Amino acid sequence: MPENYEVVYHAKGQLDANMICAFLQSNGIPALAYGESVGTTYGLTVAPLGEVDILVPAVQAEEAIQILSDMEAGKYELPPSVDLSAGENPEEEDSAADAQD
């Protein structure tokens, strides 16, 4: 385990770990996934072999824990009034226009 890093989250499998790391990184916190390689090899998501620890620099651990707590509380979810169906996402419109060209 890297020095001066603390575990802030226990992910269930490598996919979950990658998403949590990306989420923390998008919030400006460097994050690392640390787990048993056999769990990744066999795609385990339960038990000790499937668990992946998420580590962040110790000086940012408190901030990371708060961000993850807010995430679990739903603070980062879109409100129900936001409709992302086809035609309302500008990126989808751009790619549809490109496909027609």
MIDOSE-1310 file (N, C-alpha, C; in nm, 2 decimals, decimal comma, always signed):
residues 101
mpen	+0,08/-0,12/+0,00/+0,00/+0,00/+0,00/+0,09/+0,12/+0,00; +0,06/+0,22/-0,08/+0,14/+0,35/-0,09/+0,14/+0,42/+0,05; +0,26/+0,48/+0,07/+0,27/+0,56/+0,20/+0,19/+0,69/+0,19; +0,14/+0,73/+0,30/+0,07/+0,86/+0,31/-0,07/+0,85/+0,24
yevv	-0,12/+0,74/+0,22/-0,25/+0,72/+0,16/-0,34/+0,65/+0,27; -0,47/+0,68/+0,26/-0,57/+0,62/+0,36/-0,68/+0,56/+0,28; -0,73/+0,45/+0,33/-0,85/+0,38/+0,27/-0,97/+0,46/+0,31; -1,05/+0,50/+0,21/-1,17/+0,58/+0,23/-1,30/+0,51/+0,19
yhak	-1,28/+0,39/+0,11/-1,40/+0,32/+0,06/-1,36/+0,18/+0,03; -1,45/+0,09/+0,05/-1,43/-0,05/+0,01/-1,53/-0,08/-0,10; -1,48/-0,09/-0,22/-1,56/-0,12/-0,34/-1,59/-0,27/-0,35; -1,70/-0,30/-0,42/-1,73/-0,44/-0,45/-1,69/-0,47/-0,59
gqld	-1,57/-0,51/-0,61/-1,52/-0,55/-0,74/-1,45/-0,43/-0,81; -1,38/-0,47/-0,92/-1,30/-0,37/-0,99/-1,38/-0,27/-1,06; -1,49/-0,30/-1,12/-1,58/-0,21/-1,19/-1,62/-0,10/-1,09; -1,67/-0,14/-0,98/-1,72/-0,04/-0,88/-1,60/+0,05/-0,83
anmi	-1,48/-0,01/-0,82/-1,36/+0,06/-0,78/-1,33/+0,16/-0,88; -1,33/+0,13/-1,01/-1,30/+0,22/-1,12/-1,39/+0,34/-1,12; -1,52/+0,31/-1,10/-1,62/+0,42/-1,10/-1,60/+0,52/-0,98; -1,57/+0,46/-0,86/-1,54/+0,54/-0,74/-1,42/+0,63/-0,76
cafl	-1,31/+0,56/-0,81/-1,19/+0,64/-0,84/-1,21/+0,75/-0,94; -1,28/+0,72/-1,05/-1,31/+0,83/-1,15/-1,39/+0,94/-1,08; -1,49/+0,91/-1,00/-1,57/+1,01/-0,93/-1,49/+1,10/-0,84; -1,40/+1,04/-0,76/-1,31/+1,11/-0,68/-1,22/+1,20/-0,76
qsng	-1,16/+1,14/-0,86/-1,07/+1,22/-0,95/-1,14/+1,34/-1,02; -1,27/+1,32/-1,05/-1,34/+1,43/-1,12/-1,37/+1,54/-1,02; -1,36/+1,51/-0,89/-1,37/+1,61/-0,78/-1,24/+1,66/-0,73; -1,13/+1,63/-0,81/-1,00/+1,68/-0,77/-0,92/+1,61/-0,67
ipal	-0,96/+1,48/-0,64/-0,89/+1,40/-0,54/-0,82/+1,28/-0,61; -0,69/+1,27/-0,61/-0,63/+1,15/-0,66/-0,67/+1,03/-0,59; -0,70/+0,92/-0,66/-0,75/+0,80/-0,60/-0,69/+0,68/-0,66; -0,66/+0,58/-0,58/-0,60/+0,45/-0,63/-0,69/+0,34/-0,59
ayge	-0,70/+0,24/-0,67/-0,77/+0,11/-0,64/-0,66/+0,01/-0,60; -0,68/-0,06/-0,48/-0,59/-0,15/-0,43/-0,66/-0,28/-0,39; -0,64/-0,39/-0,46/-0,71/-0,51/-0,42/-0,63/-0,63/-0,47; -0,68/-0,75/-0,44/-0,62/-0,87/-0,49/-0,64/-0,89/-0,64
svgt	-0,53/-0,93/-0,71/-0,54/-0,94/-0,85/-0,63/-1,06/-0,89; -0,64/-1,16/-0,81/-0,72/-1,28/-0,84/-0,87/-1,23/-0,85; -0,91/-1,14/-0,77/-1,05/-1,09/-0,78/-1,08/-1,02/-0,91; -0,98/-0,95/-0,97/-1,00/-0,89/-1,10/-0,99/-1,00/-1,21
tygl	-0,90/-1,09/-1,20/-0,89/-1,20/-1,29/-1,02/-1,28/-1,31; -1,08/-1,31/-1,20/-1,20/-1,39/-1,20/-1,33/-1,31/-1,19; -1,32/-1,18/-1,18/-1,44/-1,10/-1,18/-1,52/-1,11/-1,05; -1,45/-1,13/-0,94/-1,52/-1,15/-0,81/-1,56/-1,01/-0,76
tvap	-1,68/-1,01/-0,70/-1,73/-0,89/-0,64/-1,77/-0,90/-0,49; -1,76/-1,02/-0,44/-1,79/-1,05/-0,30/-1,68/-1,11/-0,23; -1,68/-1,11/-0,10/-1,58/-1,17/-0,01/-1,45/-1,10/-0,02; -1,36/-1,13/+0,06/-1,23/-1,06/+0,06/-1,16/-1,05/-0,07
lgev	-1,17/-1,15/-0,15/-1,10/-1,15/-0,28/-1,16/-1,05/-0,38; -1,29/-1,02/-0,36/-1,36/-0,93/-0,45/-1,35/-0,79/-0,41; -1,31/-0,76/-0,28/-1,31/-0,63/-0,23/-1,19/-0,55/-0,28; -1,21/-0,43/-0,32/-1,11/-0,34/-0,36/-1,11/-0,21/-0,28
dilv	-1,00/-0,18/-0,21/-0,99/-0,06/-0,13/-0,96/+0,06/-0,22; -1,02/+0,17/-0,19/-1,00/+0,30/-0,26/-0,92/+0,38/-0,16; -0,80/+0,42/-0,21/-0,71/+0,50/-0,13/-0,69/+0,64/-0,19; -0,68/+0,74/-0,10/-0,65/+0,88/-0,14/-0,54/+0,93/-0,05
pavq	-0,48/+1,04/-0,09/-0,37/+1,10/+0,00/-0,43/+1,13/+0,14; -0,36/+1,10/+0,24/-0,41/+1,12/+0,38/-0,46/+1,26/+0,40; -0,39/+1,36/+0,34/-0,43/+1,50/+0,36/-0,57/+1,53/+0,30; -0,62/+1,44/+0,21/-0,75/+1,47/+0,14/-0,85/+1,36/+0,18
aeea	-0,82/+1,28/+0,28/-0,91/+1,17/+0,32/-1,04/+1,22/+0,37; -1,04/+1,32/+0,46/-1,16/+1,37/+0,51/-1,25/+1,43/+0,40; -1,19/+1,50/+0,31/-1,27/+1,56/+0,20/-1,33/+1,45/+0,11; -1,25/+1,34/+0,09/-1,30/+1,23/+0,00/-1,41/+1,16/+0,07
iqil	-1,40/+1,14/+0,20/-1,51/+1,07/+0,28/-1,64/+1,15/+0,27; -1,63/+1,29/+0,28/-1,74/+1,37/+0,27/-1,81/+1,36/+0,14; -1,73/+1,37/+0,03/-1,78/+1,36/-0,11/-1,85/+1,22/-0,13; -1,79/+1,11/-0,08/-1,85/+0,98/-0,09/-1,98/+0,97/-0,01
sdme	-1,98/+1,03/+0,11/-2,10/+1,04/+0,19/-2,21/+1,11/+0,12; -2,18/+1,23/+0,06/-2,28/+1,30/-0,02/-2,33/+1,22/-0,13; -2,24/+1,15/-0,20/-2,28/+1,06/-0,31/-2,38/+0,96/-0,27; -2,35/+0,89/-0,16/-2,44/+0,79/-0,11/-2,57/+0,84/-0,07
agky	-2,58/+0,97/-0,03/-2,70/+1,04/+0,02/-2,78/+1,09/-0,10; -2,72/+1,08/-0,22/-2,80/+1,12/-0,34/-2,78/+1,27/-0,38; -2,68/+1,33/-0,32/-2,66/+1,48/-0,35/-2,62/+1,50/-0,50; -2,56/+1,41/-0,56/-2,51/+1,43/-0,70/-2,61/+1,37/-0,81
elpp	-2,73/+1,32/-0,76/-2,82/+1,27/-0,86/-2,90/+1,38/-0,93; -2,94/+1,36/-1,05/-3,02/+1,46/-1,12/-3,16/+1,46/-1,06; -3,22/+1,58/-1,05/-3,36/+1,58/-1,00/-3,45/+1,51/-1,10; -3,57/+1,46/-1,05/-3,66/+1,39/-1,14/-3,71/+1,48/-1,26
svdl	-3,71/+1,61/-1,24/-3,76/+1,70/-1,35/-3,67/+1,71/-1,47; -3,55/+1,66/-1,46/-3,46/+1,66/-1,57/-3,48/+1,54/-1,66; -3,52/+1,56/-1,79/-3,55/+1,45/-1,88/-3,43/+1,44/-1,98; -3,36/+1,33/-1,98/-3,25/+1,31/-2,07/-3,29/+1,22/-2,19
sage	-3,41/+1,22/-2,22/-3,46/+1,14/-2,33/-3,40/+1,19/-2,47; -3,41/+1,11/-2,57/-3,35/+1,15/-2,70/-3,40/+1,29/-2,74; -3,31/+1,37/-2,80/-3,34/+1,50/-2,85/-3,31/+1,61/-2,75; -3,30/+1,58/-2,62/-3,27/+1,68/-2,52/-3,13/+1,69/-2,48
npee	-3,05/+1,59/-2,52/-2,91/+1,59/-2,49/-2,83/+1,64/-2,61; -2,77/+1,76/-2,59/-2,70/+1,82/-2,71/-2,59/+1,73/-2,77; -2,52/+1,65/-2,69/-2,42/+1,56/-2,74/-2,48/+1,46/-2,84; -2,60/+1,41/-2,80/-2,67/+1,31/-2,88/-2,71/+1,37/-3,02
edsa	-2,76/+1,50/-3,01/-2,80/+1,57/-3,13/-2,68/+1,59/-3,22; -2,56/+1,62/-3,17/-2,44/+1,64/-3,25/-2,40/+1,51/-3,32; -2,40/+1,40/-3,24/-2,36/+1,28/-3,30/-2,46/+1,23/-3,40; -2,59/+1,26/-3,38/-2,69/+1,22/-3,48/-2,67/+1,30/-3,61
adaq	-2,64/+1,43/-3,60/-2,61/+1,51/-3,72/-2,49/+1,46/-3,79; -2,38/+1,42/-3,72/-2,26/+1,37/-3,78/-2,29/+1,24/-3,85; -2,38/+1,16/-3,80/-2,40/+1,03/-3,86/-2,48/+1,05/-3,99; -2,55/+1,16/-4,01/-2,63/+1,18/-4,13/-2,54/+1,24/-4,24
d	-2,43/+1,30/-4,20/-2,34/+1,36/-4,30/-2,27/+1,26/-4,38
